[in-house]
Amino acid sequence: VKDKFQAVWVSHSSISDFLACPRAYFLNNVYKDPATGNKIGIITPPLAMGQVVHDVLESLSLKPAQERFIKPLAYALELSWKKIHGLLGGFSDEATEQEYKETALQLLEKVEQDPGPLKELAVKIKDNLPNYWLSQEEEIILCGRIDWLWYKPDTDSVTIIDFKTGKYQEHEGSLQLPIYYLLASNCQNRPVVGAYYWYLRENAGLTELQLPNLEDAHKAVLEVARKIKLARKLNRMKCPQNGCRACTPLERIIAGEGTFVGTNDMRKDMYILKKVDNSTVVLH
Ligand code: SF4
């Protein structure tokens, strides 16, 4: 059995970083602050709000189906919001924070009004970070959290649901669905029979997705993972041009321009950036 700690771990976000650019991958997934030994990241209001909405919804799957909506989700939001209050969530002032909190509440109220599959049985993968050997021989592990696995007792099967809190649709050609399909198929025992994105800002409900062929998904993800492994081995993670907007925020953090706000549960030191006029930069 190979040592998981020696393996290269890949996820949807690290693969997306790598496909965007090698330096972006390095900054987000490899670089460690020599002072703390931790990786670094940036927190912004949309990211913080998205995390909290996900937390509230995902935690529902730990409750029996009939008890999930007894208490308004506003209570859970209030509790979870403490983790991102003020600078922790990148909020530069109270008014901005209130605006984002209001949006989060609206998204959760929409789910309460029409919870669909969230009222039904769910399967929870016990691992905090589900993972499996994408290739044991090549020492590559695929990891990632799946928002919700809807259990269908008549077929003893599961369906993937991914909550979307952002304004944009997942782009075509994204490896997110293949990655979630692989994780769901390899980190629990029931067959995976379907997948949906749930764009919470829209009133369209669930968007059904066509599951890819599992073997094709494995090949596509392994192909990128191999490139990542090679780039790490050869330390070939340089910017192919002279920088661009995408990496500037993390470069500025490394240059000491950020304000440290805390270390998250993935042991990433989180920062916010300030503009020259001293207001917080909203990056997305
Ligand atoms: S600065 Fe831009 S071009 Fe350079 S690695 Fe980052 S994303 Fe790529």
Boltz pocket constraint, residues with backbone or C-beta under 6 A from the ligand:
constraints:
  - pocket:
      binder: B
      contacts: [[A, 20], [A, 21], [A, 22], [A, 23], [A, 24], [A, 238], [A, 239], [A, 240], [A, 241], [A, 242], [A, 243], [A, 244], [A, 245], [A, 246], [A, 247], [A, 248]]
      max_distance: 6.0
